[in-house]
Amino acid sequence: MCGIVGYIGNGEAYPMLLKGLKSLEYRGYDSAGFAIVNKGIAIEKDIGRIEDVEKKIDLSMLKGSAGLAHCRWATHGSVTKSNAHPHADCSNKIVVVHNGIIENYSQLKEKLMQKNHAFSSETDTEVIAHLIEEYMKNSGFEEAVRNALKEVNGSYALGVICADEPDKLVAARNESPLIIGKGSNGMFIASDIPALLEYTNSFVYLHDRETAVLGKGSIAISDLEGAKKNFKVSRINWSREDAEKGGYKHFMLKEIYEQPRAITETLNGRLKNGNVIFEEEINLSDKEILEIEDVKIIGCGTSWHAALVGKFMFEELAKITTEVEYASEFRYRNPIIKKNTLVIAISQSGETADTVAALKEAKKLGVKTIAICNVRGSSITRAADGAVYTMAGPEIGVASTKAFTTQLAVLYLLTILFSKARKTLNDRQIKDMIDGIRKIPLQMASVLNEDMEIMNCAELYHKKTNSLYLGRGVNFPIALEGALKLKEVSYMHAEGYPAAEMKHGPIALIDENMPVVFIAPHDIYTHSKILGNIEEVKARGGIVIAIATEGDSEIPKKAGHTIFIPKTLYTLSSMLAVIPLQLLAYHIADKLGRDIDKPRNLAKSVVVE
């Protein structure tokens, strides 16, 4: 889960590498380093955040128009200067940066040591540099890289430079994200699009087990056998400003406030004449939708919570049996997949290793697959039969916010489409659903106006060390998501439960020091029950914070703090109820002085298992 930037062109490499790397620090922040081709290759690296490393390096060493940069999130080897990237071979002529895990590195390392290669780090990455060095004894640079990678098992996104061939930068990928940027002043590689938005909107996507040789104005892509591959240049409509804070203190806060726009963008073009239109995105006809026997939704973390909301929607409205699977467990338990099962994979980045692997496993079993994703051209969208994009724009904060609500919006649109094709809802109900989702962006904006009340809660309770989040029905997953957000950015312990399960254990924890957050929008099924749950907490001295529907007169009588959301369809209430929980987590973390956009031990895209 490291960040890579590379450049070769006519400009000075270091300033562009530094700026690009700072855009990727959410991917790795244990250490950072740079390598620049300049009469050999100069390497400067150290432990710490990029801004700390920047102060320590000798800029006079980093002059040149080709180079690599890396920020690390440790997997192999502890956080030390020697383990920081880039890594070099014995001669310091071949330099590598790497994201991923080389599974057979110990065997390769032992073999190379028997050939008198000397290693200076504990990392799996350094093996690659020495392996290329060994192959260059009998071949050129490009061929040596390809031959080395034939021996490698595992995942990798690689940038490689060679002092003997200073006009080339070689890139390669397998199961880890890496893109090529085609700029007016040179060529780039990066782990993610935001790193390059200042310099280009034109990108080429490498596929697994492909290598690219970049010159100052050229791109050549081949497989590991050296066979040339065709490629296309794609344009991304994100701007540099999309990836900047825009006056907000943190990216997380900016992205919370961007949700009304993100939902609007996700709906645009997909609601026409009272219908949901996905054009070619899902590659399913009405006949195929009718033939679906069951749905399996796979995801990790926040995407898994979105999947749980999707399960409620599909079963409640489209009447399709739906199971939600942790992507990390899906392919290791021999799941029962019927001929007419539909598998939906959800991933913000499209590069989540477990989700990509689970989707590929579903494909092997011969069933239809759909990806819900925020990044065009990502691994998951290329692997799936259909891909629906969430249109959230770049999400930089590690704690996902706008990606989550746009995932819910896509799942809701799919539910409308499936319900209409299967005739489980009548025309009036379909119209009500479409009218409801159209109102959501403005209703989200009104929820954001409750921020002062949420800040007051954060002021009162930011020093508490434990909390419970409780919800029912479609809002039980929102309880899970609210607890996750608090854990991610504040490092406070929190747990989410179905409200009725409180009596089966968690009630033992409740006392005057325990805030309990109830997600309690009004519904005809469980409202009276959740009022009873609130009374149970109050009877034990617990602190009650409630998310309630405007006009609810009962909740404020019982809760210590009530945050209101507008009236909407019950199925849509989760999209509004989550926003106060995102803000609560943010403000608590801010008051505690946490590094909100880069929480400890976390990375934005988990691209290794």
C-alpha positions as a printed Julia matrix, in Angstrom:
609×3 Matrix{Float64}:
   0.0     0.0     0.0
   2.8     2.34   -0.99
   2.82    5.32   -3.32
   4.88    5.51   -6.5
   5.62    8.42   -8.83
   8.0     8.37  -11.77
   8.95   10.88  -14.47
  11.03   11.03  -17.63
  10.98   14.1   -19.85
  12.45   17.51  -20.52
  11.79   19.12  -17.13
  13.41   18.86  -13.72
  12.15   15.59  -12.25
  12.46   16.23   -8.51
   9.88   19.05   -8.07
   7.28   17.04  -10.0
   8.07   13.85   -8.11
   7.82   15.65   -4.78
   4.48   17.26   -5.6
   3.07   14.0    -6.93
   4.27   12.06   -3.91
   2.62   14.49   -1.52
  -0.66   13.74   -3.3
  -0.11   10.05   -2.54
   0.91   10.25    1.09
  -2.42    8.72    2.07
  -0.97    5.51    0.59
   2.17    5.44    2.73
   3.81    7.57    5.37
   6.43    5.49    7.18
   9.27    6.72    4.98
   9.93    8.34    1.62
  12.68    8.51   -0.97
  13.79    9.77   -4.37
  16.12    8.53   -7.09
  17.27   10.81   -9.93
  19.33    9.88  -12.97
  22.31   12.26  -13.1
  25.66   10.82  -14.2
  24.67    7.71  -12.35
  21.72    7.56   -9.98
  21.48    9.67   -6.84
  19.28    8.27   -4.04
  17.97   10.29   -1.09
  15.62    8.67    1.42
  14.73    8.58    5.11
  12.04    7.6     7.59
   9.14    9.88    8.44
   6.49   11.84    6.57
   7.37   13.3     3.2
   7.72   16.84    4.57
  10.19   15.57    7.19
  12.23   13.66    4.63
  12.21   16.7     2.34
  14.03   18.74    5.0
  16.78   16.14    5.32
  17.73   15.53    1.7
  20.52   17.14   -0.3
  18.77   18.91   -3.2
  22.05   19.39   -5.06
  22.13   15.62   -5.57
  18.69   15.5    -7.15
  19.2    17.28  -10.45
  18.04   15.5   -13.57
  15.12   14.88  -15.89
  14.31   11.27  -15.0
  13.6     9.7   -11.66
  11.43    7.81   -9.2
   9.81    8.62   -5.86
   8.16    6.43   -3.22
   6.29    6.72    0.06
   6.17    3.53    2.1
   3.6     1.72    4.22
   5.68   -1.1     5.68
   4.91   -4.73    4.85
   8.33   -6.45    4.74
  10.9    -5.08    7.16
  10.56   -2.53    9.93
  10.5     1.23    9.46
  14.18    2.1     8.96
  16.16    4.22    6.53
  17.7     1.14    4.94
  14.25   -0.35    4.32
  12.92    2.85    2.74
  12.59    2.89   -1.04
  14.15    3.26   -3.61
  16.32    0.14   -3.57
  19.39   -0.49   -5.7
  21.44   -3.43   -6.94
  25.05   -4.09   -5.94
  26.41   -1.53   -8.41
  23.82    1.19   -7.64
  23.08    1.29  -11.36
  19.64   -0.32  -11.21
  17.07    1.32   -8.93
  13.59    0.08   -8.12
  10.49    1.35   -6.34
   7.76   -1.17   -5.6
   4.25   -1.52   -4.23
   2.99   -5.02   -3.45
   4.33   -8.22   -1.93
   6.84  -10.61   -3.5
   5.73  -13.94   -2.08
   8.83  -15.94   -3.06
  11.37  -13.26   -2.15
  13.16  -15.41    0.46
  13.89  -18.17   -2.08
  15.03  -15.61   -4.65
  17.17  -13.83   -2.09
  18.89  -17.04   -1.03
  19.66  -17.91   -4.66
  21.05  -14.43   -5.32
  23.2   -14.47   -2.18
  24.76  -17.71   -3.42
  25.79  -15.68   -6.48
  27.49  -13.11   -4.2
  24.8   -10.44   -4.25
  24.96   -8.28   -1.12
  21.7    -6.99    0.38
  21.35   -3.84    2.45
  17.69   -4.08    3.56
  15.13   -6.5     4.98
  12.62   -5.82    2.2
  11.24   -8.1    -0.46
  11.64   -5.25   -2.98
  15.43   -5.24   -3.02
  15.37   -8.75   -4.49
  13.94   -7.33   -7.71
  16.84   -4.91   -8.23
  19.4    -7.69   -7.77
  17.45  -10.09   -9.97
  17.45   -7.52  -12.79
  21.18   -6.99  -12.23
  21.76  -10.73  -12.62
  19.82  -10.89  -15.9
  21.58   -7.8   -17.29
  24.79   -9.83  -17.4
  23.39  -11.48  -20.54
  20.68   -9.11  -21.85
  19.61   -5.51  -22.19
  17.72   -3.48  -19.58
  14.16   -4.06  -20.82
  14.6    -7.76  -21.38
  16.28   -8.15  -17.98
  13.26   -6.6   -16.26
  10.89   -8.95  -18.07
  13.02  -12.01  -17.32
  13.3   -11.05  -13.67
   9.55  -10.67  -13.35
   8.98  -14.14  -14.8
  10.63  -15.47  -11.64
   8.58  -13.32   -9.29
   5.44  -14.62   -7.55
   3.13  -12.07   -5.97
   1.85   -8.58   -6.56
   3.85   -5.64   -7.83
   3.68   -2.16   -9.24
   7.2    -1.26  -10.27
   9.22    1.67  -11.5
  12.78    0.86  -12.61
  15.59    3.1   -13.86
  19.08    2.19  -15.01
  22.15    4.44  -15.03
  23.42    2.79  -18.23
  20.17    3.62  -20.09
  19.19    7.06  -18.74
  16.62    7.74  -21.46
  14.31    4.94  -20.32
  11.96    4.35  -17.42
  10.5     0.86  -17.17
   7.2     0.21  -15.37
   5.38   -3.04  -14.65
   2.31   -4.2   -12.76
   0.63   -7.33  -11.48
  -2.31   -7.1    -9.08
  -1.18   -3.68   -7.8
  -2.28   -0.37   -9.3
  -0.03    1.6   -11.63
  -1.0     4.15  -14.28
   0.93    5.95  -17.0
   0.42    9.67  -17.5
   1.05   11.18  -20.94
   2.09   14.79  -20.42
   3.11   17.58  -22.78
   6.57   17.73  -21.21
   7.23   14.06  -20.55
   5.87   10.74  -19.32
   4.81    9.78  -15.81
   3.89    6.74  -13.76
   1.93    6.82  -10.51
  -0.06    4.64   -8.15
  -3.13    6.84   -8.42
  -4.53    9.6   -10.62
  -4.4    12.54   -8.13
  -0.6    12.45   -8.17
  -0.54   13.55  -11.8
  -3.57   15.83  -12.21
  -1.41   18.95  -12.2
   0.48   17.68  -15.23
  -1.95   15.67  -17.33
  -5.5    14.37  -17.77
  -4.39   11.66  -20.24
  -3.73    8.2   -18.84
  -2.84    4.7   -20.0
  -3.76    1.73  -17.82
  -1.36   -1.16  -17.54
  -2.81   -4.66  -17.27
  -1.49   -7.48  -15.1
   1.88   -8.89  -16.16
   2.55   -6.07  -18.6
   5.62   -3.86  -18.78
   5.95   -0.37  -20.24
   9.08    1.33  -21.51
   8.74    5.1   -21.32
  10.9     7.61  -23.13
  10.65   11.4   -22.98
   7.79   11.28  -25.48
   7.11    7.62  -26.07
   5.26    4.65  -24.59
   5.78    1.01  -25.56
   3.88   -1.76  -23.76
   4.55   -5.49  -23.93
   3.82   -8.69  -22.05
   6.53  -10.56  -20.16
   7.45  -12.44  -23.33
   8.19   -9.17  -25.11
   5.15   -9.26  -27.41
   3.93   -5.72  -28.12
   0.5    -4.78  -26.74
  -1.92   -2.21  -28.05
  -3.1     0.47  -25.64
  -5.41    3.44  -25.61
  -5.07    6.82  -23.96
  -8.03    7.72  -21.72
  -8.95   11.21  -20.57
 -10.08   11.81  -16.98
 -12.35   14.78  -16.29
 -11.04   15.37  -12.76
  -9.28   18.69  -12.24
  -6.33   19.51  -10.02
  -8.7    21.49   -7.8
 -10.76   18.33   -7.26
  -7.79   16.82   -5.45
  -7.0    19.87   -3.3
  -8.51   20.94    0.02
 -10.21   24.07   -1.27
 -10.03   25.94    2.04
 -11.15   23.05    4.26
  -8.95   22.06    7.17
  -8.83   18.42    6.06
  -9.71   16.42    2.97
 -12.16   14.38    5.05
 -14.2    17.47    5.91
 -14.1    18.68    2.31
 -15.29   15.31    1.07
 -18.12   15.16    3.61
 -19.34   18.51    2.3
 -18.95   17.37   -1.31
 -21.59   14.67   -0.91
 -24.56   16.63   -2.32
 -22.55   17.32   -5.48
 -21.24   13.76   -5.66
 -24.76   12.31   -5.46
 -25.96   14.76   -8.13
 -23.12   13.69  -10.44
 -23.9    10.03   -9.79
 -27.56   10.53  -10.71
 -26.89   12.68  -13.79
 -27.82   10.9   -17.01
 -29.15    7.87  -15.17
 -32.7     9.12  -14.47
 -34.62    9.77  -17.68
 -38.37    9.92  -18.31
 -39.2     8.13  -15.09
 -36.7     5.33  -15.72
 -33.27    4.3   -14.52
 -30.89    4.11  -17.49
 -27.48    2.45  -17.23
 -26.82    2.29  -20.99
 -24.01   -0.25  -21.5
 -22.74   -0.1   -17.91
 -24.22   -3.28  -16.42
 -24.53   -5.38  -19.59
 -27.76   -7.01  -18.37
 -31.01   -7.13  -20.32
 -34.42   -7.13  -18.62
 -34.65  -10.83  -19.5
 -31.33  -11.53  -17.75
 -32.42   -9.53  -14.72
 -35.58  -11.67  -14.53
 -33.45  -14.81  -14.61
 -31.28  -13.77  -11.63
 -31.89  -16.26   -8.81
 -29.77  -14.58   -6.17
 -27.22  -11.82   -5.66
 -23.92  -11.92   -3.81
 -22.34   -8.57   -2.95
 -18.66   -8.5    -2.0
 -16.57   -5.74   -0.48
 -14.25   -4.73    2.35
 -14.59   -2.17    5.14
 -16.89    0.7     4.23
 -17.79   -0.97    0.93
 -18.95   -4.01    2.89
 -21.25   -1.75    4.89
 -22.64   -0.35    1.63
 -23.22   -3.93    0.54
 -25.31   -4.58    3.68
 -27.55   -1.63    2.79
 -27.74   -3.03   -0.75
 -28.9    -6.39    0.62
 -31.76   -4.67    2.43
 -32.75   -2.83   -0.76
 -32.61   -5.84   -3.07
 -34.54   -8.12   -0.73
 -37.09   -5.57    0.51
 -37.92   -4.05   -2.88
 -36.68   -6.25   -5.73
 -37.43   -9.5    -3.85
 -34.07  -11.07   -4.72
 -32.29  -13.28   -2.2
 -29.05  -11.43   -1.43
 -25.97  -12.38    0.56
 -23.14  -10.07    1.57
 -19.64  -11.5     1.71
 -16.35  -10.19    3.02
 -14.24  -10.2    -0.13
 -11.28  -11.51    1.87
 -13.22  -14.67    2.81
 -15.19  -15.25   -0.39
 -12.66  -17.22   -2.4
 -11.35  -19.25    0.52
 -14.59  -20.96    1.49
 -15.88  -22.55   -1.74
 -19.0   -20.37   -2.0
 -22.15  -21.9    -3.46
 -22.68  -20.12   -6.76
 -25.67  -20.95   -8.92
 -25.76  -20.57  -12.69
 -27.93  -17.45  -12.42
 -26.17  -15.82   -9.47
 -25.15  -12.19   -9.96
 -22.0   -11.07   -8.15
 -21.61   -7.35   -7.41
 -18.18   -6.17   -6.25
 -17.84   -2.79   -4.54
 -14.54   -0.9    -4.25
 -13.84    2.83   -4.15
 -10.42    2.5    -5.76
 -11.08   -0.57   -7.86
  -7.72   -1.89   -6.68
  -8.63   -3.49   -3.32
  -6.68   -6.74   -3.55
  -9.2    -8.97   -1.79
 -12.14   -7.63   -3.78
 -10.37   -7.9    -7.13
  -9.36  -11.49   -6.3
 -12.89  -12.4    -5.19
 -14.37  -10.96   -8.39
 -11.94  -12.95  -10.51
 -12.93  -16.08   -8.57
 -16.59  -15.41   -9.37
 -15.67  -14.97  -13.03
 -13.96  -18.37  -13.0
 -17.23  -19.86  -11.77
 -18.96  -18.51  -14.86
 -21.45  -16.05  -13.38
 -22.32  -12.48  -14.34
 -20.4    -9.78  -12.47
 -20.85   -6.04  -11.93
 -18.34   -3.66  -10.35
 -19.36   -0.53   -8.47
 -16.31    1.72   -8.44
 -15.09    5.3    -8.39
 -12.05    5.01  -10.67
 -12.28    4.45  -14.41
  -9.91    1.88  -15.84
  -9.15    0.33  -12.44
  -8.5    -3.39  -12.11
 -11.96   -4.28  -10.86
 -13.76   -2.45  -13.66
 -11.66   -4.18  -16.29
 -12.28   -7.61  -14.74
 -16.07   -7.3   -14.36
 -18.68   -7.88  -17.06
 -20.18   -4.48  -16.27
 -19.01   -1.42  -14.35
 -21.05    1.36  -12.75
 -19.05    4.43  -11.73
 -19.97    6.4    -8.64
 -18.83    9.8    -9.94
 -17.61   10.88   -6.5
 -14.43   12.43   -7.87
 -11.09   11.82   -6.17
 -11.39   10.83   -2.53
  -8.12   11.63   -0.76
  -9.02   11.18    2.9
  -8.35    7.64    4.08
 -11.73    7.44    5.84
 -14.25    6.99    3.03
 -17.25    9.36    3.06
 -18.55   10.51   -0.31
 -17.53    7.2    -1.89
 -19.82    5.43    0.59
 -22.92    7.51   -0.09
 -22.42    7.37   -3.87
 -22.13    3.57   -3.57
 -25.49    3.61   -1.79
 -26.92    5.76   -4.58
 -25.8     3.28   -7.24
 -27.22    0.34   -5.27
 -30.51    2.22   -4.95
 -30.63    2.86   -8.72
 -29.91   -0.81   -9.39
 -32.74   -1.72   -7.02
 -35.16    0.49   -8.97
 -34.02   -1.06  -12.25
 -34.33   -4.62  -10.94
 -37.68   -3.94   -9.24
 -39.14   -2.57  -12.46
 -37.81   -5.44  -14.6
 -39.11   -8.03  -12.12
 -42.4    -6.15  -11.57
 -42.06   -6.29   -7.79
 -43.08   -2.62   -7.54
 -45.82   -0.79   -9.39
 -45.38    2.4   -11.42
 -46.43    4.61   -8.51
 -43.85    3.06   -6.2
 -41.13    3.39   -8.83
 -42.02    7.06   -9.29
 -41.88    7.63   -5.53
 -38.43    6.03   -5.39
 -37.12    8.2    -8.21
 -38.65   11.34   -6.69
 -37.04   10.41   -3.37
 -33.51   10.02   -4.7
 -33.78   13.26   -6.69
 -34.35   15.14   -3.42
 -31.39   13.59   -1.61
 -28.69   16.12   -2.6
 -30.67   19.07   -1.21
 -31.62   17.07    1.87
 -27.94   16.23    2.42
 -27.14   19.94    2.3
 -29.7    20.57    5.05
 -28.12   17.84    7.21
 -24.75   19.53    6.82
 -26.32   22.62    8.36
 -26.61   20.63   11.62
 -22.83   20.74   11.97
 -22.86   23.09   14.96
 -24.96   20.68   17.05
 -22.62   17.87   16.06
 -19.57   19.96   17.06
 -21.2    20.52   20.46
 -21.5    16.75   20.92
 -17.89   16.32   19.95
 -16.84   18.96   22.49
 -18.73   17.18   25.25
 -17.69   13.63   24.53
 -14.34   13.65   22.72
 -12.54   12.41   25.84
 -14.74    9.34   26.25
 -12.89    6.14   25.39
 -15.74    3.84   24.31
 -19.06    4.18   22.52
 -21.86    2.1    21.03
 -23.68    2.71   17.74
 -27.1     1.09   17.41
 -29.52    0.89   14.5
 -32.16   -1.36   12.98
 -33.16   -2.48    9.5
 -31.53   -0.48    6.75
 -29.77    1.62    9.39
 -28.0    -1.21   11.2
 -25.17   -1.0     8.59
 -25.05    2.75    9.27
 -24.36    1.97   12.93
 -21.44   -0.18   11.79
 -20.21    2.57    9.47
 -20.49    5.27   12.16
 -18.47    3.16   14.59
 -15.87    2.43   11.93
 -15.45    6.12   11.1
 -14.86    6.96   14.76
 -12.3     4.17   15.13
 -10.48    5.1    11.93
  -9.88    8.77   12.57
 -10.06    9.25   16.37
  -8.56    5.89   17.5
 -11.4     5.62   20.03
 -13.02    2.24   20.57
 -16.53    1.97   19.14
 -18.82   -0.89   18.16
 -21.92   -1.06   16.0
 -24.8    -3.46   16.73
 -28.41   -4.04   15.75
 -30.28   -2.17   18.48
 -32.19   -5.27   19.59
 -28.89   -7.09   20.18
 -27.91   -4.6    22.86
 -29.62   -6.74   25.47
 -27.56   -9.76   24.43
 -24.27   -8.56   25.88
 -23.37   -4.91   25.12
 -25.85   -3.59   27.72
 -23.38   -4.74   30.36
 -21.0    -1.98   29.22
 -23.41    0.9    29.61
 -22.81    3.43   32.38
 -22.55    7.19   32.75
 -19.3     7.21   30.71
 -20.72    5.41   27.68
 -22.13    7.48   24.78
 -24.66    5.45   22.79
 -25.5     6.72   19.32
 -28.91    5.61   18.04
 -29.62    5.78   14.33
 -33.38    6.12   14.64
 -35.14    7.63   11.62
 -38.87    7.11   11.78
 -40.24    3.93   10.21
 -43.42    1.92   10.64
 -41.59   -1.26   11.64
 -39.17   -0.57   14.48
 -39.59    2.99   15.75
 -41.43    2.0    18.93
 -38.86   -0.74   19.56
 -35.9     1.62   19.29
 -37.62    4.02   21.7
 -37.63    1.16   24.16
 -33.91    0.57   23.55
 -33.23    4.25   24.32
 -35.12    3.92   27.61
 -32.98    0.93   28.52
 -29.81    2.96   28.0
 -31.16    5.9    29.98
 -32.14    3.6    32.86
 -28.49    2.6    33.17
 -27.14    6.15   33.06
 -25.87    6.01   29.5
 -25.46    9.08   27.29
 -27.9     9.05   24.35
 -27.17   10.76   21.03
 -29.89   10.15   18.45
 -30.29   10.65   14.71
 -34.01   11.23   14.18
 -36.42   12.34   11.47
 -37.62   15.94   11.42
 -40.95   16.19   13.22
 -40.25   13.28   15.57
 -41.52   14.48   18.95
 -40.68   11.34   20.93
 -36.93   10.96   20.39
 -35.95   14.43   21.72
 -37.83   13.71   24.98
 -35.62   10.69   25.62
 -32.25   11.54   24.04
 -29.65   13.85   25.51
 -28.84   15.15   22.01
 -30.91   14.85   18.85
 -29.69   15.53   15.33
 -32.48   15.7    12.78
 -32.5    14.53    9.19
 -35.23   15.37    6.63
 -38.15   13.06    5.94
 -37.47   10.64    3.11
 -38.29    7.1     2.08
 -37.15    4.64    4.72
 -34.82    2.97    2.21
 -33.09    6.29    1.58
 -32.77    7.31    5.23
 -29.36    5.65    5.51
 -27.87    8.1     2.99
 -28.85   11.01    5.24
 -28.29    9.36    8.63
 -24.62    8.59    7.93
 -23.63   12.24    7.43
 -23.95   13.29   11.12
 -21.9    10.24   12.05
 -19.15   11.21    9.6
 -19.1    14.73   11.04
 -19.12   13.46   14.63
 -16.11   11.24   13.96
 -14.33   14.09   12.2
 -14.87   16.67   14.95
 -13.9    14.27   17.74
 -10.71   13.38   15.9
  -9.99   17.05   15.25
 -10.39   17.95   18.92
  -8.05   15.11   19.82
  -5.46   16.41   17.36
  -5.41   13.27   15.23
  -3.9    13.1    11.75
  -7.35   12.83   10.19
  -6.48   12.4     6.52
  -3.7     9.92    7.25
  -4.71    7.88   10.3
  -2.03    5.7    11.8
  -1.61    2.2    10.4
  -4.19    2.76    7.64
  -3.87    3.23    3.9
  -6.47    4.42    1.43
  -6.3     1.46   -0.93
  -5.49   -1.94    0.54
  -3.76   -3.4    -2.49
  -2.06   -6.32   -0.73
  -3.71   -9.26    1.04
